Amino acid sequence: LKILRRELHYYGENLVIDNFELNQEIWDSVDENLLDINRLSFTDCIFKQIDFQTKTPKRVYNSKFQACKIYVYRRIELKDCVVFNCEIINSDKNTNMYNNFSIFIDGSELTDTRIIECNLTGAKDVKFHQCIFTNKYNMGNLQNCSFNRCSFTNAIGRYYKCGFNQCNFSQQMFKEFNFDADDVINTFEKCK
């Protein structure tokens, strides 16, 4: 982390990287063990064109991701972030609906992003624009989220007070999963 030394801040036992732009070269220099101990977090940072592979950040606040590949190996927390033109992928081929491969997104905005096989349990107050969701099992619980021109493929979830505008559910199976009971608290406009 020599290249980041000036941007490091300690808060008790936690280490924070603040107000820094990271590219692939810088990210490759980050010690994977430091990420794994879950004491490192990022705030007000920009992640640009990074293929994270196994070194996915665990806690990111008020930051931007541009053209990145984010692999979900375990819990990841994104709060008040902007995610544009990215892929968020559960990399475990043996995933199932009971796994711990969750991404917690709070108060963020995702645009032109593919979310594949990830559990979004805990997502609230998130705006999704032109995103693609694919999940063989369960996307989890989403609350107070808005979906604009999104596409869903078998991405079953429990949506509470969510709004869907011009979304494509052509490969969705809501009725088989008793989704009708929740329709009264969600809104659908010009969806198919």
N, C-alpha and C positions, 0 to 999 in steps of 0.2 A: 504493500500500500504506500510505497514511498511517493508515488506520483500524486497521491491524494492527501499527503500529510497536512498541507495548509487548510484543507477543508474538513478536517476531523474535529469533532467536538465530543467530549465525554459528559454524560449526564448520569451521575451515579455510576452504575455498572454498565450502562448502555453507551454504545458508540454510535454517533450520528454523522453521516456525511450530508453536508448542507450546501445548497446552492452551487451545484457542480454539474457539468455536462460530461456524460460518459459515452464513449464509443466502444467498438469491439476490442480495440487494442487495450484500452484502460481496463475494461471489464475482465479481460483475460488475465490481467495482472493481480486481480483481487484474490486473496487467499480463500479457497473454498471452505476451509475449516472455520474461518471467521464468520462466514455466512451461516454455517450449520449450527453454531452455538446460539443463534437467534438473539444475539445482543446488538446486532448491527441493523440500523434502519437508515432510510434515505428520506430527506425532506427537501422540497424545492429544487429537485434535480431534473435533468433532462437525460433520458436514455434514447439514444439515436442509433437505429440500424444495428441492434445487438441481437445475436442469436445466443440466448442465455445458456442453452443446453442444461447441464446439471447444476449450474451455479445461478439458480433463480433467486432474486432477492425475496426475502420473507415479509418485510414490512416497508411500505413505501407511502409517503404522505405528500400531498400537494405537488405531485411531480408529473412529468409528461413522458409518454412512451410513443416513439415514432418508428414505424416499420420494424418492429421487434418481434421475435419469437419467444414467447414466455411458456416455459414448460412447468406444469404443476406436478411436483413430486410429493408435496405435502401442503399443509395450510399456507396460503399466501394472503396477505392483507394489503389492499389498496384503498386508501382513504383520500377523497378529494383529488383524484388524479384524472388526467386526460389521456386517453388511449386512442391512437389513430393508426389505421392501416396495419394492424398487428394480428398475430395468431396467438391464441391462448389454448394450449394443448395439454390434455392429460396424457402423459407419455407411457403410462402403465397399460400394456395390452391386456392384462387380466383384470381390468377395472370392473367394479360392480357398484350397485347403488348404495352399498354400505361402507364404501371406502372412506379414507380420510383425505382424499385428493380434492380439497375444497379451496376455492378462492373467495375471500370475503371482500366485497366491493361496497364501499359506503360513499355516498355523495359524489360519485364520479361520472364521467361522460365517456362513452366508448363509441367510436365511429369507424365504419368500414373494417370491422374486426371479426374474425372467425373464432368462435368459442367451441371447442371440440371435446366432448366427453368429460367436461368439468362440472363439478357440483358447485352451484352458486349459492348454497345455503348461507343466509346472512346478508344477502344483497339487499340494500334499501336505498331509496332516493337516488337511483342510478338512471341516467338517460342513455338509451341504446339507439344509435342511428345507423341504419343500413348494415346491421350485423347479421351474421349467419350462426345459428345454433344447431349443433348436432350432438345428440346424446342417446346412447342405446338404452340407458336406464332412467336416471332421474336427475334433473337439473337442480333440484332442491327448492328452497323457499325464497321467494322474491317479494318484496314489499315496497309499495309506493314508487314503482319503477315505470318508466315510459319507454315504449318500443315504437320506433318510427321506421317504416319500410324494412322491417326485419324478416328473415326467413327462418322457419323452424322445421327441423327434420327429426321426428321422434324425440323432441326435447321436452319431455313431460316435466312439469313442475307444479308447485303450489303457489299460485299468483294471488296476492292480496292487495286490493286497491291499486291495480296496475292499469295502464292505458295502452291500447294497441291501435296504431294508425297505419293503414295500408300495409299490413303484414301478410305474409304468405304462410298459411297453415296447411297447404295441400297435402303434406305428408305427415300430418299430425293426427293423433288418435285420442282427442279429448273425451269423446263419449265413452269409449271403453274404460277410461280411467275415472269416470264419474266427475268429469270437469264441470258439468252443468250446474252443480250446486254452488260453484264459485262465480258463475257468470254475473250474478247480481252485484257483485262488488268490484267487478272489472268492467272496463269499457272497450268496445271494439268498433272502429270506424273504417269502413272501406277495406275490410280484410277479406281474404279468400282462403 
